[in-house]
């Protein structure tokens, strides 16, 4: 049983990453209809939604794109910022979807932002509690670590509607702004859906890890 759980914990995120990289790579070779960059896609959608105050910046890395609700900033990786592909348009629109959520006060985005500092602390000290607990055979300490991990699992659960909603908004905005033709719809959906599934995979892997720790803890009673 333990081996099966370990394999699932390892391979579920790997499969999800393969899926997003495959979808991203395939559609990176296809130009979007207007042949405009991800930056321009983001700017058009932001301006259409009255978000002229949101900055767009270029950052290093691949698929490191994100929206920061505190700084009111959309950060796009180099290939997305400068790229004119279907992938670039899809990813840029997705991140702008978060900015629109922020403007509209989307509940799950606000809740996730509120939990960020709590989760950061919990994730840092949970491993310490679990390691010390097993080392000195103090299951009460192990359980504290598991409870702290559950905070992180809750955060990942809340992240799911945030990401799926942002992708839904991206599809609508691309259509309304005339940035998505019927020919590019399939590729856009492929990129956005694969990206969202990486969060599902992360949630499942974390849930299985917690389940495994609970089983180990019970076996040591």
VEXGUVO-223307 format. One line per 10 residues: number of its first residue (from 1); their letters; for each residue x, y, z negated of N, C-alpha, C. Coordinates in Angstrom, 1 decimal. Each point is the difference from the previous one (the first is absolute). Example, Ala and Ser with C-alpha at 12.3 -4.5 7.8 and 13.67 -1.06 7.14 Angstrom:
! residues 2
1 = as = 13.2:-5.7:-7.8:-0.9:1.2:0.0:0.9:1.2:0.0  -0.4:1.1:0.7:0.9:1.1:0.0:-0.8:1.1:-0.8
! end
This chain:
! residues 221
1 = xxxxxxxxxx = 0.8:-1.2:0.0:-0.8:1.2:0.0:0.9:1.3:0.0  1.0:-0.1:-0.8:0.9:1.2:-0.2:0.7:0.3:1.4  0.4:-1.1:0.6:0.7:0.2:1.3:-0.9:0.6:1.1  -1.2:-0.5:0.0:-1.0:0.6:0.9:-0.3:1.5:-0.2  -0.1:0.3:-1.3:-0.2:1.5:-0.3:1.2:0.8:0.4  1.2:-0.5:-0.3:1.2:0.7:0.4:0.1:0.3:1.5  -0.3:-1.1:0.8:0.0:0.1:1.4:-1.1:1.0:0.5  -1.1:0.0:-0.5:-1.1:0.9:0.4:0.4:1.4:-0.4  0.6:0.2:-1.1:0.4:1.4:-0.5:1.1:0.5:1.0  0.8:-0.9:0.5:1.1:0.5:0.9:-0.5:0.2:1.4
11 = xxxxxxxxxx = -0.8:-1.0:0.5:-0.3:0.0:1.4:-1.2:0.9:0.4  -1.0:0.2:-0.9:-1.1:0.9:0.4:0.4:1.4:0.4  0.9:0.7:-0.8:0.5:1.3:0.5:0.8:-0.1:1.2  0.8:-1.1:0.2:0.8:-0.1:1.2:-0.8:-0.1:1.2  -1.1:-0.8:0.0:-0.9:-0.2:1.1:-0.7:1.4:0.3  -0.4:0.7:-1.0:-0.6:1.3:0.2:1.0:1.0:0.7  1.2:0.0:-0.5:1.0:0.9:0.6:0.3:-0.4:1.5  0.0:-1.3:0.2:0.2:-0.4:1.4:-1.1:0.5:0.9  -1.2:-0.1:-0.6:-1.2:0.5:0.8:0.0:1.4:0.3  0.4:0.9:-1.0:0.0:1.4:0.3:1.2:0.4:0.9
21 = xxxxxxxxxx = 1.1:-0.7:-0.2:1.2:0.4:0.9:-0.3:-0.5:1.5  -0.7:-1.1:0.1:-0.4:-0.5:1.4:-0.9:1.0:0.6  -1.1:0.4:-0.7:-1.0:0.9:0.6:0.6:1.4:0.2  0.9:0.4:-0.9:0.6:1.3:0.2:1.0:0.0:1.2  0.8:-1.1:0.1:1.0:-0.1:1.1:-0.7:-0.1:1.3  -1.0:-0.8:0.1:-0.7:-0.1:1.3:-0.6:1.3:0.5  -0.7:0.7:-0.9:-0.7:1.2:0.4:1.0:1.2:0.0  1.2:-0.1:-0.5:1.0:1.0:0.1:0.5:0.1:1.5  -0.2:-1.0:0.8:0.4:0.0:1.4:-1.1:0.5:0.9  -1.1:0.4:-0.6:-1.2:0.5:0.8:-0.2:1.5:-0.3
31 = xxxxxxxxxx = 0.0:0.8:1.0:-0.2:1.5:-0.3:-1.5:0.2:-0.3  -0.2:1.0:-0.9:-1.4:0.4:-0.2:-0.5:0.8:1.2  -1.3:0.2:0.0:-0.6:0.6:1.2:0.5:1.4:0.4  0.2:0.8:-1.0:0.4:1.4:0.2:1.6:0.2:0.0  0.7:-1.1:-0.3:1.4:0.0:0.0:0.5:1.1:-0.9  -0.6:0.1:-1.2:0.4:1.0:-1.0:0.6:-0.7:-1.2  0.8:0.7:-0.7:0.7:-0.7:-1.2:-0.9:-0.2:-1.1  0.5:-0.8:-1.0:-0.7:-0.2:-1.2:-0.2:1.2:-0.8  1.0:0.9:0.1:-0.2:1.3:-0.7:-1.1:0.8:0.6  -0.1:0.0:1.3:-1.1:0.8:0.6:-1.4:-0.6:-0.2
41 = xxxxxxxxxx = 0.0:-1.4:-0.1:-1.3:-0.6:-0.3:-0.4:0.4:-1.4  0.9:-0.1:-0.9:-0.3:0.4:-1.4:-0.5:1.4:-0.1  0.8:0.9:0.7:-0.4:1.4:0.0:-1.4:0.3:0.5  -0.3:-0.6:1.1:-1.3:0.2:0.7:-1.1:-0.5:-1.0  0.1:-1.1:-0.6:-1.0:-0.5:-0.9:-0.1:0.8:-1.3  1.1:0.4:-0.5:0.0:0.9:-1.2:-0.7:1.3:0.3  0.4:0.6:1.1:-0.6:1.3:0.3:-1.5:-0.1:0.3  -0.4:-1.1:0.6:-1.5:-0.2:0.3:-0.7:-0.1:-1.3  0.6:-0.5:-1.1:-0.7:-0.2:-1.3:0.3:1.1:-1.0  0.5:1.2:0.5:0.3:1.1:-0.8:1.1:-0.2:-1.0
51 = xxxxxxxxxx = 1.0:-0.7:0.4:1.1:-0.4:-0.9:1.3:0.7:0.6  -0.1:1.2:0.4:1.2:0.7:0.5:1.1:0.2:-1.1  -0.4:-0.2:-1.3:1.0:0.2:-1.0:0.9:-1.2:-0.3  -0.4:-1.1:0.7:0.8:-1.3:-0.2:1.2:0.1:0.9  1.2:-0.2:-0.6:1.2:-0.1:0.7:0.2:-1.4:0.6  0.8:-0.1:1.1:0.4:-1.2:0.6:1.5:0.0:0.1  0.6:-1.0:-0.6:1.5:-0.1:0.0:0.5:-1.3:0.5  1.2:0.0:0.5:0.6:-1.3:0.5:0.9:-0.5:-1.0  -0.1:-1.3:-0.3:0.9:-0.7:-1.0:0.7:-1.2:0.7  1.0:-0.5:-0.7:0.7:-1.1:0.5:-0.7:-1.3:-0.3
61 = xxxxxxxxxx = 0.4:-1.1:0.6:-0.5:-1.3:-0.2:-1.0:-0.4:1.1  -0.5:-1.3:-0.2:-1.0:-0.5:0.9:-1.2:-0.4:-0.8  -1.2:0.5:0.4:-1.3:-0.3:-0.7:0.1:0.5:-1.4  0.7:1.1:-0.2:0.1:0.7:-1.3:-1.0:1.2:-0.1  -0.9:0.0:0.9:-1.0:1.1:0.1:-0.9:0.0:-1.2  -0.3:1.2:-0.5:-0.9:0.2:-1.1:-0.6:1.4:-0.1  -1.0:0.1:-0.8:-0.6:1.3:-0.3:0.2:0.3:-1.5  0.5:1.2:-0.4:0.2:0.3:-1.4:-1.1:1.0:-0.4  -1.0:-0.4:-0.8:-1.0:1.0:-0.4:0.4:1.1:-0.9  1.2:-0.2:-0.7:0.5:1.1:-0.8:0.6:1.1:0.8
71 = xxxxxxxxxx = 0.8:-0.4:1.0:0.7:1.0:0.8:-0.8:0.4:1.2  -1.2:-0.7:0.2:-0.8:0.3:1.2:0.9:-0.1:1.3  0.5:-1.2:0.1:1.0:-0.2:1.1:-0.2:-1.4:0.6  0.0:0.0:1.4:0.0:-1.3:0.7:1.5:-0.2:0.5  0.5:-1.1:-0.5:1.4:-0.4:0.4:0.0:-1.1:1.0  0.6:0.2:1.2:0.0:-1.0:1.0:1.4:-0.4:0.3  0.2:-1.3:0.1:1.4:-0.5:0.4:0.3:0.4:1.4  1.3:0.0:0.3:0.5:0.6:1.2:-0.7:-0.5:1.3  -0.2:-1.3:0.1:-0.6:-0.6:1.2:-1.5:0.4:0.1  -0.6:0.2:-1.1:-1.4:0.5:0.0:-0.1:1.5:0.3
81 = xxxxxxxxxx = 0.8:0.7:-0.6:0.1:1.5:0.1:0.2:0.4:1.5  1.0:-0.6:0.6:0.4:0.3:1.3:-0.6:-0.9:1.1  -0.5:-1.1:-0.4:-0.5:-1.0:1.0:-1.3:0.4:0.6  -0.2:-0.5:1.2:-1.2:0.2:0.8:-0.8:-1.2:0.2  0.3:-1.0:-0.8:-0.7:-1.3:0.2:-1.3:-0.1:-0.7  -0.7:-1.1:0.3:-1.3:-0.3:-0.6:0.3:-0.2:-1.5  1.1:-0.7:-0.4:0.3:-0.2:-1.4:0.2:1.3:-0.7  0.7:1.0:0.7:0.3:1.3:-0.6:-1.3:0.7:-0.3  -0.9:0.0:0.9:-1.3:0.7:-0.1:-0.8:-0.6:-1.2  0.0:-1.4:0.0:-0.8:-0.7:-1.0:0.5:0.3:-1.4
91 = xxxxxxxxxx = 1.3:-0.1:-0.2:0.6:0.2:-1.3:-0.2:1.4:-0.5  0.3:1.0:0.9:-0.2:1.4:-0.3:-1.4:0.3:-0.4  -1.0:-0.6:0.7:-1.4:0.3:-0.3:-0.4:-0.7:-1.3  0.6:-1.1:-0.3:-0.2:-0.7:-1.3:0.4:0.9:-1.2  1.2:0.5:0.1:0.5:0.9:-1.1:-0.8:1.3:-0.1  -0.5:0.5:1.1:-0.9:1.2:-0.1:-1.3:-0.4:-0.6  -0.4:-1.3:0.2:-1.2:-0.5:-0.7:0.0:0.2:-1.5  1.2:-0.2:-0.5:0.2:0.2:-1.5:-0.1:1.5:-0.3  0.4:0.9:0.8:-0.1:1.4:-0.2:-1.5:0.4:0.0  -0.7:-0.6:0.9:-1.5:0.3:0.1:-0.7:-0.6:-1.3
101 = xxxxxxxxxx = 0.5:-1.1:-0.4:-0.6:-0.6:-1.3:0.3:1.0:-1.1  1.2:0.6:-0.1:0.4:0.9:-1.0:-0.9:1.2:0.0  -0.3:0.6:1.2:-0.8:1.1:0.1:-1.4:-0.2:-0.4  -0.5:-1.2:0.3:-1.4:-0.3:-0.4:-0.2:-0.6:-1.4  1.2:-0.1:-0.7:-0.1:-0.5:-1.4:-0.4:-1.5:0.0  0.5:-0.8:0.9:-0.3:-1.4:0.0:0.4:-0.7:-1.3  -1.0:-0.6:-0.6:0.2:-0.5:-1.4:1.2:-0.9:-0.2  0.1:-1.0:0.9:1.1:-1.0:-0.3:1.4:0.6:0.2  0.1:1.0:0.9:1.3:0.7:0.2:0.3:0.8:-1.3  -1.0:0.7:-0.6:0.3:0.7:-1.2:0.3:-0.9:-1.2
111 = xxxxxxxxxx = -0.7:-1.2:0.0:0.3:-0.9:-1.1:1.4:-0.6:0.2  0.4:-0.3:1.2:1.3:-0.5:0.2:1.1:1.0:-0.4  -0.2:1.2:0.4:0.9:1.1:-0.3:0.2:0.1:-1.5  -1.2:-0.1:-0.7:0.0:0.1:-1.5:0.8:-1.1:-0.6  0.0:-1.2:0.6:0.6:-1.2:-0.6:1.5:-0.1:0.3  0.5:0.8:1.0:1.4:-0.2:0.4:1.0:0.1:-1.1  0.0:1.0:-0.9:1.0:0.1:-1.1:-0.2:-1.2:-1.0  -1.3:-0.4:-0.2:-0.2:-1.1:-1.0:0.5:-1.3:0.6  -0.2:-0.2:1.3:0.5:-1.2:0.6:1.5:-0.1:0.1  0.6:1.2:0.2:1.5:0.0:0.1:0.6:-0.4:-1.3
121 = xxxxxxxxxx = -0.6:0.5:-1.1:0.5:-0.4:-1.3:-0.2:-1.5:-0.3  -1.3:-0.4:0.2:-0.3:-1.4:-0.2:0.8:-1.0:0.7  0.3:0.3:1.3:0.8:-0.9:0.8:1.4:-0.1:-0.4  0.5:1.1:-0.6:1.4:0.0:-0.4:0.2:-0.8:-1.3  -1.0:0.1:-0.9:0.2:-0.7:-1.3:-0.6:-1.4:-0.1  -0.9:-0.3:1.0:-0.6:-1.3:0.0:1.0:-1.2:0.1  1.0:0.2:0.9:1.0:-1.0:0.2:0.9:-0.2:-1.3  0.2:1.1:-0.7:0.8:0.0:-1.2:-0.7:-0.9:-1.1  -1.3:0.3:-0.1:-0.8:-0.7:-1.0:0.0:-1.5:0.3  -0.3:-0.3:1.3:-0.1:-1.4:0.4:1.4:-0.8:-0.2
131 = xxxxxxxxxx = 1.1:0.7:0.4:1.3:-0.6:-0.1:0.3:-0.3:-1.5  -0.2:1.0:-0.8:0.3:-0.1:-1.4:-0.9:-1.0:-0.7  -1.3:0.0:0.4:-0.9:-0.9:-0.6:0.3:-1.5:0.3  0.4:-0.3:1.2:0.4:-1.4:0.3:1.3:-0.3:-0.6  0.9:1.0:-0.1:1.4:-0.3:-0.6:-0.1:-0.4:-1.4  -0.9:0.7:-0.8:-0.1:-0.3:-1.4:-1.2:-0.8:-0.4  -0.7:-0.5:1.1:-1.2:-0.9:-0.1:-1.0:0.7:-0.9  -0.3:1.3:0.4:-1.0:0.7:-0.7:-1.1:0.3:1.0  -1.0:-0.8:0.0:-1.1:0.0:1.1:-0.8:1.3:-0.1  -0.1:0.6:-1.2:-0.8:1.2:-0.2:0.7:1.1:0.8
141 = xxxxxxxxxx = 1.3:0.0:0.1:0.8:1.0:0.7:-0.2:-0.2:1.5  0.0:-1.3:0.4:-0.2:-0.4:1.4:-1.3:0.5:0.5  -1.0:-0.1:-0.9:-1.4:0.4:0.4:-0.1:1.5:0.1  0.7:0.7:-0.8:0.0:1.5:0.2:0.6:0.3:1.4  1.0:-0.7:0.4:0.6:0.2:1.4:-1.0:-0.3:1.1  -0.8:-1.1:-0.3:-1.0:-0.4:1.0:-1.1:1.1:0.1  -0.4:0.5:-1.1:-1.0:1.1:0.0:0.5:1.2:0.7  1.2:0.3:-0.1:0.6:1.1:0.7:0.0:-0.2:1.5  0.3:-1.3:0.4:-0.1:-0.3:1.4:-1.4:0.1:0.5  -1.0:-0.2:-0.8:-1.4:0.1:0.4:-0.3:1.5:0.4
151 = xxxxxxxxxx = 0.7:0.9:-0.7:-0.2:1.4:0.4:0.4:0.2:1.4  1.2:-0.5:0.4:0.5:0.1:1.4:-1.0:-0.7:0.9  -0.5:-1.2:-0.4:-1.0:-0.7:0.9:-1.2:0.9:0.2  -0.5:0.6:-1.0:-1.1:0.9:0.1:0.3:1.1:1.0  1.2:0.6:-0.1:0.4:1.0:0.9:0.0:-0.5:1.5  0.5:-1.2:0.2:0.0:-0.5:1.4:-1.5:-0.3:0.5  -0.8:-0.4:-1.0:-1.4:-0.2:0.4:-0.7:1.3:0.4  0.3:1.1:-0.7:-0.6:1.3:0.3:0.6:0.5:1.3  1.2:-0.4:0.4:0.7:0.5:1.2:-0.7:-0.6:1.2  -0.6:-1.2:-0.1:-0.6:-0.6:1.2:-1.1:0.9:0.6
161 = xxxxxxxxxx = -1.0:0.5:-0.7:-1.0:0.8:0.7:0.6:1.3:0.5  1.0:0.5:-0.7:0.7:1.3:0.4:0.6:-0.3:1.4  0.7:-1.1:0.2:0.6:-0.2:1.3:-0.9:-0.4:1.1  -1.0:-0.8:-0.3:-1.0:-0.4:1.0:-0.8:1.2:0.4  -0.4:0.9:-0.9:-0.7:1.2:0.3:0.8:1.0:0.8  1.3:0.1:-0.3:0.8:0.9:0.8:0.1:-0.5:1.5  0.1:-1.3:0.2:0.0:-0.6:1.3:-1.3:0.3:0.7  -1.1:-0.2:-0.7:-1.3:0.3:0.6:-0.1:1.5:0.5  0.4:0.9:-0.9:0.0:1.4:0.4:0.9:0.3:1.2  1.2:-0.7:0.0:0.9:0.2:1.1:-0.6:-0.4:1.3
171 = xxxxxxxxxx = -0.7:-1.1:0.1:-0.7:-0.4:1.2:-1.0:1.0:0.5  -0.8:0.5:-1.0:-1.0:1.0:0.3:0.6:1.3:0.5  1.0:0.5:-0.6:0.7:1.2:0.3:0.7:-0.1:1.4  0.6:-1.1:0.3:0.6:-0.1:1.3:-1.0:0.0:1.1  -1.1:-0.6:-0.2:-1.1:0.1:1.0:-0.6:1.4:0.1  -0.3:0.6:-1.1:-0.6:1.4:0.0:1.0:1.0:0.6  1.3:-0.2:-0.2:0.9:1.0:0.6:0.5:-0.4:1.4  -0.6:-1.0:0.6:0.3:-0.4:1.3:1.4:-0.5:0.2  0.5:-0.7:-1.1:1.3:-0.5:0.0:0.1:-1.5:0.2  -1.2:-0.6:0.2:-0.1:-1.5:0.0:-0.9:-0.4:1.1
181 = xxxxxxxxxx = 0.5:-0.7:1.0:-0.8:-0.5:1.1:-0.4:-1.4:-0.3  -1.0:-0.5:0.8:-0.4:-1.4:-0.1:1.2:-1.0:0.2  0.9:0.4:0.9:1.2:-0.9:0.3:0.9:-0.1:-1.2  0.1:1.0:-0.8:0.9:0.1:-1.2:-0.7:-0.5:-1.3  -1.3:-0.2:0.0:-0.7:-0.3:-1.2:0.5:-1.3:-0.6  0.2:-1.0:0.8:0.4:-1.3:-0.5:1.3:0.1:-0.7  1.0:0.7:0.6:1.3:0.1:-0.6:0.0:0.8:-1.3  -0.8:1.1:0.0:-0.1:0.8:-1.2:-0.6:-0.8:-1.1  -1.0:-0.7:0.3:-0.7:-0.9:-1.1:1.0:-1.0:-0.5  0.8:-0.6:0.9:1.0:-1.0:-0.4:1.0:0.6:-1.0
191 = xxxxxxxxxx = 0.5:1.2:0.3:1.0:0.6:-0.9:-0.6:0.3:-1.3  -1.2:0.7:0.0:-0.6:0.4:-1.3:-0.5:-1.2:-0.8  -0.5:-1.0:0.6:-0.5:-1.2:-0.7:1.2:-0.8:-0.6  1.1:-0.1:0.7:1.2:-0.7:-0.5:0.6:0.7:-1.2  0.0:1.4:0.1:0.6:0.8:-1.1:-0.9:-0.2:-1.2  -1.3:0.0:0.1:-0.9:-0.2:-1.2:0.2:-1.3:-0.6  0.2:-1.0:0.8:0.2:-1.4:-0.5:1.2:-0.2:-0.8  1.0:0.9:0.2:1.2:-0.1:-0.8:-0.3:0.3:-1.5  -1.0:0.9:-0.2:-0.4:0.3:-1.4:-0.8:-1.1:-0.6  -0.8:-0.7:0.8:-0.7:-1.2:-0.4:1.0:-1.1:-0.4
201 = xxxxxxxxxx = 1.0:-0.2:0.8:1.1:-1.0:-0.3:0.7:0.4:-1.3  0.3:1.2:-0.2:0.7:0.5:-1.2:-0.9:-0.3:-1.3  -1.3:0.3:0.2:-0.9:-0.3:-1.1:0.0:-1.5:-0.4  -0.2:-0.8:1.0:-0.1:-1.5:-0.2:1.3:-0.5:-0.6  1.2:0.5:0.5:1.3:-0.5:-0.5:0.1:0.4:-1.5  -0.4:1.2:-0.3:0.1:0.5:-1.4:-1.0:-0.8:-0.9  -1.2:-0.3:0.5:-1.0:-0.8:-0.8:0.6:-1.4:-0.3  0.6:-0.6:1.1:0.5:-1.3:-0.2:1.2:-0.1:-1.0  0.8:1.1:0.1:1.1:0.1:-1.0:-0.5:0.0:-1.4  -1.0:0.8:-0.2:-0.6:0.1:-1.4:-0.6:-1.3:-0.4
211 = xxxxxxxxxx = -0.7:-0.6:0.9:-0.6:-1.4:-0.3:1.1:-1.0:-0.4  1.1:0.1:0.8:1.1:-0.9:-0.3:0.6:0.2:-1.4  0.2:1.3:-0.4:0.5:0.3:-1.3:-1.0:-0.4:-1.1  -1.2:0.1:0.3:-1.0:-0.5:-1.0:0.1:-1.5:-0.2  0.1:-0.7:1.1:0.2:-1.5:-0.1:1.3:-0.4:-0.8  1.1:0.7:0.3:1.2:-0.3:-0.7:-0.1:0.3:-1.5  -0.7:1.1:-0.3:-0.2:0.4:-1.4:-0.8:-1.0:-0.7  -1.0:-0.5:0.6:-0.8:-1.1:-0.6:0.7:-1.3:-0.2  0.9:-0.3:0.9:0.8:-1.2:-0.1:1.0:0.0:-1.1  0.4:1.3:-0.4:1.0:0.1:-1.0:-0.6:0.1:-1.4
221 = x = -1.4:-0.1:-0.1:-0.6:0.1:-1.3:0.3:-1.2:-0.8
! end
